[in-house]
């Protein structure tokens, strides 16, 4: 049996393509720590996100390609290092690689539910994740996680976010009495938002998910214009009125040069318990038409499921229950596509991340 060489292994792995970045994993620099001992081959593959939706397929391709050289054994360790998306002219938040805004053109489309479950899905995939509830007038995160306790500050007077199911969580609902109304004008909103972002002990995060209030008001503009938002995801439902409003949000982000990764259609369809047929109660294909018109993808179609909202308020969002329903699988798939799209706009890797972590 001929000896397996380093050049042969790298040549074989150059046939393994990252489907999102459209380049092979060798030229991308993903192959690291290659070792060959008596035709036993081991190496790391360092992806751009632990939530890569094709991680398992890439690993198997690597094994197949190297085994084809005659290797006795092939050991592939899949790791990830999240890069910063470019945010020219904006002050970066120390330790946070990407700010991901989840927005909607109108209320009632389930945006906060989507934001929470996206954050949980990214965390369960191995990423370090935080969730900031930016809806100061109607914060919903405390109800979603069943926690209304006040947040504390450390000795440096930096806020300490709550932790929930592996993610760090902060909301105006943790700062005021449970039924107290917040009556502030734009300048005060901007000041507090800046404090939440820059004066909170977030620690090292790959993604800080921003649950924006509905519409295109002061908070959205403050975030988009003066903070390092990496990209946005828009949430809609199939109804025409929701689609028209999501277009306004899309144009707002375009006007301030924040990339829109795609659209998530919530309450997309319903499957009854007696058949396996999809029932499109609010219309069909609305998000797809928006996506096609603006040349962005549909990141997910989340079905209607009573369990999504069924335990709201007792600390049990859908993915906190490790649910394997069709809705839970749709959230996980949407999170993977979102992370992959964010990796694409970070392809230049102008600001490297802190080092690889195991997936």
N, C-alpha and C positions, 0 to 999 in steps of 0.2 A: 504493500500500500504506500502510495506517495505521501510525503509529508505535506500537511496543510500549512501554507505560508500566510503571513500577514497580508501581503499584497493580494493573494487569491481571495482571502476572506473579505477584504475591503472591496474588491471587484465584485464579489457576489452580492454584498450588501448594497452596492450602488444601484442594484436593480430593484431595491425596495423604495417605493415612492411614498412620500407624505401626500395624501390626496388633497389636503387643504392648501399646503404651501407649494404644491406642484414641483417639488424637487426631491431628489433622492436623499436618503438619510445620511449618506457619507458626506456629500457636498454641503449639507446643512450643518455638519459638525455634531450630529446626534450620537455618533458611535464613539464611545469612550472606554478607556481602561481595557483595551483588547489584550487578552492573554491566550497563548497557545502552548499547551504542554502535552507532547506525545499525541498530537491530533485531537486533544480535548480543548475545545474553544469556549471561552467565556468573554463576555463584554457587556457594557451598559448601553442602553439606548435612552438618551436624555431628551424627552419630548418637551414641548412648549407649554403643556398644561397637563395636570394629573387627570383632568376630566376629558381627555382625548377620546372621542367616540369610537375610534378605530384602533385603540391601543392593543387589544387582544389580537386583532388581525395582523397588525404590524409585527407583533412578537412572533406569531406563527410563521409569517413570511420570512423573517430573519432566520428562524430555526431551519425552515425548509431549504433556503438558499445555501446556508453554510453546510448543512447535512449533505447536500448534493455534491460537495467537494470531497466527501469521504471522511468527514470528521467523525470520530468515535462518539463524542457527545457534544452537545451545544447548550450552553447555559446563557440565557439572556435575562438581564436584570433591567426592568423598565423603570426609569426614574423620570422626574420632571423638574423643570426650572421655569417658572413663569416670568416672562419679560415685561418691562413697562411698555405700554403703548405710548407713542409720541404725543406730547401735549406741549407744543412749542409756546414759549412765553408765559407759561403758568408755573407757579410755585408748587413743587411736588410735596406731598405729605410724607414725611419720613416713615419708612417701613411699609408703605402701601404701594403696591405695584400698579393696581388698576382700580379706578372708580367706574363702576358700571351702573348707569342710570336706568331704572325701569320706570317707564312713563306711559301715560294714556291721555288721549284727548278729552275724555270725559270720565265722570265717576260711574260706578256701578258695573265695571267690566271685570272686576276681580284682580285688579293690578297688584294690590297688596298681597293677595293670596299667591299670585304668580311670583312676586318678588321673594316672599318667604320660602317657597318651595324650590325656587332656583338656587337660593343661598344654601339651603339644606342639601340639595343634590350636588352642588359643587363641593361642599364640605365632605359629604359621604364618599365622593370620588377621590378625596385625599388632599384637596386644596385648603389653604388657610383663609377663612372667610369671615367677614363682618357684615352686618346689616344695619343701615342707618335709616330710620323712619323720618323722612323729611316733610311729612304732612303735619305741620305744627297745629293747624286748626282742628284736624280730625285724625289724630294718631291711632292706628289700628294694631300696631305690633304688640303692645301690652295685652290686648285681648287675645291675639293669636297665640301667644305663648303662656297666657294665664299668669302674668306677673306684672303687678303695678307698683312694686317696691321702688323707693327712691334710689337713684344711683349715688355712690359716694365718690369722694375725691381723694387722691393720694397726697403725700407731703408736698409735692410740687404743684398742688392745686390743679392737677389734671384729672378729668373725669374717668372713672373706671366703669366701662360698660358691663352690663349683665352678660352672662354666658348661658347659652341655651343650645343643647344638642350639638355642641362643638363649635357654634358660631358666636361671635361677639355682637351684642345687640344694644343699640341706643335709640331712645325715642323721647320726644317732648313729654310723652305720657309718663315717663319716669321722673319728671322734674316738677310736676304740678299735682295738686290734689286730683283724685280720680274724676270728679265731675266739674272741675274748674275749666272755664272757657279761656282760651288764649286770645286776647284782643290786642293785636300788634299791627303796626304799619310796616311797610317794606324795609326801611332802614334797620329796624330792630330784628326783623327776620334774617336779614343778611348777616348781622352781627352774631346772632346765636348760631346760625348755620356754620359760620366760620369757626366759632368756638367748638362746635360738635366735631368738625373735621380736624382742626389743627391743635386743639387743646384736650384731646381725649387720648387715653393710653390704649391705642388700638393694638400695639405690638406689631409683629410682622404679619402682614396680610397679603395674599395673592390677589384677592378680590374684595373690595368693599362695595356691596350692593346698596344702591341708593333707591329707596322706595319714595318716589316723588309724588306730590299731590297731583290730582287730575288737572288738566288744562295747561295753559301756557302763561302762568302768572309770575309773580316776583321771585318765588323760590326757584322755579325752573330757570329763569333768566340769570339769577345770581349764580347758580351752580354752573351753568353753561358758559357764562362770560368770564368768571373770575376764579374758578377752581379747576383743578386738573382732571376733568371728566374725560375718561378714555373713550367711552362710546356709550350708546344708548340702545335699549331694546324697547319697542313699542308694543303695548298690549291692547287688543281690541276684541270685540265680539262680532259675530257675523252681520248684525243689523246695519242697515245703511247709515243711520244716524251716528253710530259708533265709528264707522269707517270714515265718514266725512270729518269727524273730529280728530281721528288719528292722523289724517293727512295734515291737519294744522300743526300737530306736534312734530311731525316729520319735517315740515318746512321750517319750523322754529329751530330745530337742531341743525339743519342744513345751513341756516342763516348765520349761526355762530360757530360753524365749522366743527361740530361734534359728529363723528361718524355714527350712523344708525346701522347696527348689525343686522337687524331684521325685525320681523313681526311675529308675535305669538298670538294665535287666535284662541281665546278662552271660551268655554261653553260652546265648543265647535259643533258637537253633535251629541246624541244620546242613544245609548243602547238599552233597550228594555230587558227585563229578566227572562222573557219568553222567546226571544229570538236573538240572532247575532247580527241583525241588520242595523246600520247606522241611520238614525232619524235626525234630519237637519231641521230643528225646530225654528231656528232664527235665520234660515237661508244658508246657502252653500257657496263656498269659494270666494267670499268677500276679501279675506286677508290675502289670498292668492292674487286677486286683481290689484290690490294696493301694491303688493310686492313686485308684481310684474311691471306696473306703471312706473315704479321708482327704482327698478333694477336692484332690489334687495330680496333676500330669501324669506320664506316662511320658516321660522325656527321651530315651531311646534303648533300642533292642533290639540288642545286639551279638551277631552270630552266632559260633558256634564256628569257629575258624580255626587250623590248626596253626601258621601263620606268626605269630600273636599272641605265642605263647610260644616259637616255634621258635628264636629267636636270643637268648633271655634269657641275660645274662651277658657278651655280647660287645659291649655298647654299642649294640644295635640294636632298641629298641622299635619297634613297628609303624610309627608315624608318623615315626620318625626315618629310615625308609627311603623316605619320600615314596611310600608304597604307595598304590595306587588300588583295592585290593580292596574287596569289600563290607563287610568289617569296618572298614577304614580310613574308608570313607565314613560308616559308622554312627557312628564316634567323632567325626568332624568335625561331623556333624549334631547329635549330642548336645551337643557343646561350644557350638554356636551356640544351641541351645535353652536351655542353662544360662545363657549370657551374657544372652540375651534376658529370661529370668525374673528374673535379678539386676537388670537394668535396670528392670524393673517395680517392684521393691520399693525402688529408689533414685529413684523418680519425683519425689519432693519435692525432691531435690538439695540437701539442707540444707548439705552440704559440697562445694563445687565442686572439680572436678579441676584439674590444672595447666595446661590449655590444649590446644588441638586438635592432633592429630597426623594426618598423612596415612595413609590406609588403602592 
